[in-house]
Amino acid sequence: MKKAVILINLGTPDSPSVSDVRKYLSQFLNDKRVIDISAAGRFMLVNGIIVPFRSPKSAKLYNKIWTSDGSPLTIHTKNLADKLQQVMGNEYIVEWAMRYQNPSIESVLEKVRQEKPSDITFVPLYPQYASSSTGSTSELVLKELAKWEVIPNIKIINKFYDNPHYIKAVVKSAEGYDLNSYDHIIFSYHGLPERQIKKASAHYGNNSCHFGKCCDAINENNQYCYRANCMETTRQLVKQLNIAEGKYTSTFQSRLDDKWLKPYSDKVIAEFGKKGMKKILVFSPAFVADCLETIYEIGTEYNDIFKEHGGESVTLVKSLNNGDVWVNALKEIIL
C-alpha cells in the first residue's frame, strides 16, 4: 500500500492575461481568511474596487516574469514535486496542487483518492504559519476530505520555519554570495495585516501582542504567530550564516495599507540608500519558490527604489525552488 504526499502552493494565474489574472485575484481575495472582514464588506471591496482596478496592473507585472513554460511558481512547484517523487521512491505518490486556481486541491485529491493510499501527508509550502495561507489551505483540505466516504490517515505539516533541514537549505542557497561584501542584509517576509496577528494571538488567550519583544522567543502563546515565526527564522539563519548583530534587518513586503506588519521592506531599502549604503543582499525566507513577489518586487522594484535614493544594487538570493538540498530537506521534513 502506498502513501501519498501532496505539496500545496499558493497559486498563480493560468496566464498573464487580464481575464486570467482577474479570475485568480477574485478567488484569492474573496477568501475569508485572506481578507478577514464581514462578508458584505469583503464582497464590495474585492469585487467592486480591488479586482477591477488591480487586475490590469497585475497582468502587466505577470507579463514581465512569465516564461515560455508558464508561471515561475508553477514551474518550480511542479519540478519540486517531480524531484521529490524520485527521492521518496515507489512507496510514495507525490502530487502538487495550488490553493487558488490550477491544479486545484479538489482535482488533485480526487486523483490521489483513486490510488487508494493508506496515508496522505499535506505540505502547504509556507514555512511560517499564517491563517491566510496555511490556515486557508488546511481548511480547504479538510473540507474536501469531509466529502469522502473513507478518510485515510492524514497529516498536515503546517509550519517548518524552524526545521533544521529547511534552515540548512536556505543557508545553502547563500553559497556563492560573499556576505561580507554587502553593506546590509535584509530578510524580507510577506506582510500581513496587524489585526490577523492579534487574532492568532487571541486564539490562545494571549492578548499581550505588541509587535516587539514578545516575538523574541517561541513559546506556547506565540507558536502560531506569523511574526514570531518570521523572527525566529531570521535568528536561526543569522546564527548559521554568522551575520554580525547590526548587519541585518527583518522586514515585511507587499503591504496593502499602513496597518500591516512593520518595518516595510521598501521603506527600509529607501532609507538605507539615503544613509549611503551601496550594496544590499535580500533573502526571502517566506517564499520557497520564486514568484512575482521575489522576482519582480524585490529583484526589480526594490533595486529601482534603492538606486533612486543613492544605492547601487539590491541582490536577491534565489528561493529554494527545486534545488537538490531543498528536495532532500523536504523529504526529511515529511518523514
C-alpha positions in Angstrom: 0.0 0.0 0.0 1.3 3.4 -1.0 1.4 6.6 0.9 0.7 10.0 -0.7 2.3 13.4 -0.4 0.6 16.5 -1.7 2.6 19.7 -2.0 0.4 22.8 -2.0 1.5 26.3 -3.0 -0.5 29.5 -3.0 -1.4 29.8 -6.7 -0.9 31.8 -9.9 -3.0 32.9 -12.8 -3.2 30.4 -15.7 -1.8 33.1 -18.0 -0.8 36.8 -17.7 -3.9 37.9 -19.5 -6.1 40.4 -17.7 -9.0 37.9 -17.6 -7.0 35.1 -16.1 -5.4 37.5 -13.5 -8.9 38.8 -12.7 -10.1 35.2 -12.1 -7.1 34.4 -9.9 -7.4 37.6 -7.8 -11.1 37.1 -7.4 -10.7 33.6 -6.0 -7.7 34.6 -3.8 -9.1 37.8 -2.3 -12.6 36.6 -1.7 -11.2 34.0 0.7 -12.5 35.0 4.1 -9.1 34.2 5.7 -7.2 36.4 3.3 -9.4 39.5 3.7 -10.9 38.8 7.1 -13.7 41.4 7.3 -17.5 41.0 7.0 -18.8 39.0 4.0 -20.6 42.0 2.7 -17.7 44.3 3.1 -15.3 41.9 1.5 -17.6 41.3 -1.5 -17.8 45.1 -2.1 -14.2 45.8 -1.5 -12.8 42.9 -3.6 -15.3 42.7 -6.5 -16.1 46.4 -6.7 -12.7 48.0 -6.1 -9.6 45.8 -5.8 -10.1 43.2 -8.6 -11.4 45.7 -11.3 -8.6 48.2 -10.7 -5.8 45.8 -9.8 -6.2 43.2 -12.5 -4.8 45.2 -15.4 -1.9 46.4 -13.3 -1.1 42.9 -12.0 -1.3 41.5 -15.5 1.4 43.8 -16.7 3.7 42.7 -13.9 3.0 39.0 -14.5 3.9 39.6 -18.2 7.3 40.8 -17.0 8.1 37.5 -15.2 6.2 35.0 -17.4 8.3 32.4 -19.2 7.8 30.3 -22.3 7.0 27.4 -19.9 4.5 29.5 -17.9 4.4 30.9 -14.4 7.7 30.6 -12.5 5.7 29.5 -9.4 4.0 26.7 -11.4 7.3 25.6 -12.9 9.2 25.4 -9.6 6.4 23.7 -7.8 5.9 21.0 -10.5 9.7 20.4 -10.7 9.9 20.2 -6.9 7.2 17.5 -6.9 8.8 15.6 -9.7 12.2 15.5 -8.0 10.6 14.7 -4.6 8.9 11.7 -6.2 12.3 10.4 -7.3 13.8 10.6 -3.8 10.7 9.4 -2.0 10.7 6.2 -4.1 7.9 3.9 -5.3 6.3 3.6 -1.9 5.0 7.2 -2.2 2.7 9.0 -4.6 3.8 12.7 -4.8 1.4 15.3 -6.3 1.1 19.0 -6.2 -1.7 21.5 -6.1 -2.5 25.2 -5.8 -4.7 26.7 -3.2 -6.1 29.1 -5.8 -6.5 28.2 -9.5 -4.9 25.2 -11.1 -4.3 22.4 -10.4 -7.0 22.7 -7.8 -6.8 20.9 -4.5 -10.1 19.2 -5.3 -8.9 17.7 -8.6 -5.6 16.5 -7.1 -7.3 14.9 -4.1 -9.6 13.0 -6.5 -6.6 11.8 -8.5 -4.9 10.6 -5.3 -8.1 9.0 -4.0 -8.2 6.7 -7.0 -4.7 5.5 -6.0 -6.2 4.2 -2.6 -3.3 5.5 -0.4 -3.1 4.3 3.2 -1.9 7.8 4.3 -1.8 11.3 2.9 0.7 14.0 4.1 -0.2 17.5 3.1 2.6 20.1 2.9 1.4 23.7 2.5 4.6 25.2 1.2 4.7 28.2 3.6 7.5 27.9 6.2 5.8 30.2 8.7 2.2 29.6 9.8 -0.4 32.2 8.9 -4.2 31.9 8.9 -4.4 33.5 5.5 -2.0 30.9 3.9 -1.6 27.7 5.9 -4.9 28.0 7.7 -6.8 28.6 4.5 -5.1 25.7 2.8 -5.7 23.4 5.7 -9.4 24.4 5.9 -10.0 23.6 2.3 -8.2 20.3 2.5 -10.3 19.2 5.5 -13.5 20.5 3.7 -12.8 18.3 0.7 -11.8 15.3 2.7 -15.1 15.5 4.6 -16.8 14.5 1.4 -15.0 11.2 1.3 -16.6 8.0 2.5 -13.3 6.7 3.6 -10.8 9.1 5.1 -7.3 7.6 5.3 -4.6 8.6 7.9 -3.8 12.3 7.3 -1.1 14.6 8.4 -0.7 18.3 7.7 2.7 19.9 8.1 1.6 23.4 8.9 4.9 25.0 9.6 8.6 24.2 9.2 10.4 27.5 9.6 12.5 26.1 12.5 13.2 22.7 11.0 16.9 22.3 10.7 16.7 20.8 7.2 14.8 23.8 6.0 17.3 26.2 7.6 20.2 24.2 6.1 18.6 24.6 2.6 18.3 28.3 3.0 21.9 28.6 4.2 22.9 26.5 1.2 21.2 29.0 -1.1 23.6 31.7 0.2 26.6 29.9 -1.2 28.2 32.0 -3.9 27.4 35.3 -2.2 30.2 37.0 -0.2 28.0 38.2 2.7 30.8 40.5 3.9 30.8 42.4 0.7 27.3 43.8 1.3 26.6 46.9 3.5 23.5 45.2 4.9 21.4 42.0 4.7 17.6 42.1 4.7 15.3 39.2 5.4 12.1 40.2 3.7 8.9 38.3 4.6 5.5 38.7 3.1 3.4 41.1 5.1 0.2 40.6 6.9 -2.4 42.9 8.5 -1.6 43.5 12.1 -5.2 42.5 13.0 -4.5 39.0 11.8 -1.5 38.7 14.1 -3.6 39.8 17.0 -6.4 37.4 16.2 -3.9 34.5 16.1 -2.6 35.6 19.5 -6.1 35.9 21.0 -6.9 32.4 19.8 -4.5 31.1 22.6 -5.9 33.6 25.1 -2.9 35.8 24.8 -3.6 39.5 24.4 -0.1 40.7 25.0 0.9 41.0 21.4 2.8 44.3 21.0 4.7 43.6 17.7 8.0 43.8 19.6 9.9 41.8 22.2 7.0 39.4 22.6 8.4 37.7 19.5 12.0 37.3 20.9 11.5 33.7 21.6 8.9 31.0 20.6 6.6 29.8 23.4 3.1 28.3 23.7 1.4 31.7 23.3 3.1 32.7 20.0 4.0 29.3 18.4 1.5 30.0 15.6 2.2 33.8 15.5 3.4 34.6 12.0 5.6 37.5 13.1 7.2 35.3 15.8 7.8 32.6 13.3 9.5 35.1 11.0 11.7 36.5 13.7 12.8 33.0 14.8 13.6 32.2 11.1 15.8 35.2 11.0 17.5 34.3 14.3 18.3 30.8 13.1 19.6 31.9 9.7 21.7 34.7 11.2 23.3 32.2 13.6 24.1 29.7 10.8 25.3 32.4 8.4 27.4 34.1 11.1 26.0 37.5 10.4 27.0 40.1 12.9 24.5 42.0 15.0 23.5 45.3 13.4 24.3 44.0 9.9 20.8 42.6 9.2 17.1 43.6 9.4 13.9 41.7 9.2 11.3 43.4 7.1 7.8 42.8 5.6 6.8 43.4 2.0 3.7 43.5 -0.3 1.6 45.6 2.1 -1.8 47.0 1.1 -2.2 49.7 3.7 -0.4 51.3 6.7 -1.8 48.8 9.2 0.4 45.9 8.1 3.4 44.4 9.8 6.4 46.8 10.1 9.1 47.7 9.1 8.2 47.8 5.5 10.8 46.4 3.1 10.6 49.2 0.5 10.9 51.9 3.2 13.9 50.3 4.7 15.5 49.9 1.3 15.0 53.6 0.6 16.3 54.6 4.0 19.5 52.6 3.5 20.1 54.3 0.2 19.8 57.7 1.9 22.3 56.6 4.5 24.9 56.0 1.8 24.8 52.2 1.6 25.7 50.8 -1.8 25.0 47.1 -1.8 22.2 45.2 -0.1 21.6 41.4 -0.1 18.0 40.3 0.3 16.7 36.8 1.5 13.0 36.0 1.1 12.5 33.1 3.6 8.7 33.1 3.5 8.9 32.0 -0.2 10.2 28.6 -1.1 9.7 29.3 -4.8 10.5 32.4 -6.8 7.4 34.3 -7.9 6.1 37.8 -8.6 6.9 38.9 -5.1 10.6 37.9 -5.3 11.5 38.1 -8.9 9.8 41.5 -9.6 9.0 43.2 -6.3 12.4 42.5 -4.7 14.6 42.0 -7.8 13.3 44.9 -9.8 11.2 47.3 -7.8 13.4 47.4 -4.7 16.5 47.7 -6.8 15.0 50.7 -8.6 14.0 52.3 -5.2 17.5 51.7 -3.8 19.1 53.4 -6.8 16.7 56.3 -6.6 17.9 57.0 -3.1 21.7 56.7 -3.8 22.3 53.0 -3.6 23.9 50.9 -6.3 22.3 47.4 -6.2 19.9 45.2 -4.4 20.8 41.5 -4.9 18.1 38.8 -4.4 19.1 35.4 -3.1 17.1 33.0 -5.2 14.4 31.0 -3.4 14.9 27.2 -2.7 12.8 26.4 -5.9 13.7 22.7 -6.7 17.3 22.6 -5.6 18.7 19.2 -4.6 19.4 20.3 -1.0 15.8 21.6 -0.6 14.3 18.4 -2.2 16.2 16.2 0.3 15.3 18.6 3.2 11.6 18.3 2.2 11.9 14.5 2.3 13.3 14.7 5.8 10.6 17.1 6.9 7.9 14.8 5.6 9.4 11.6 7.1 
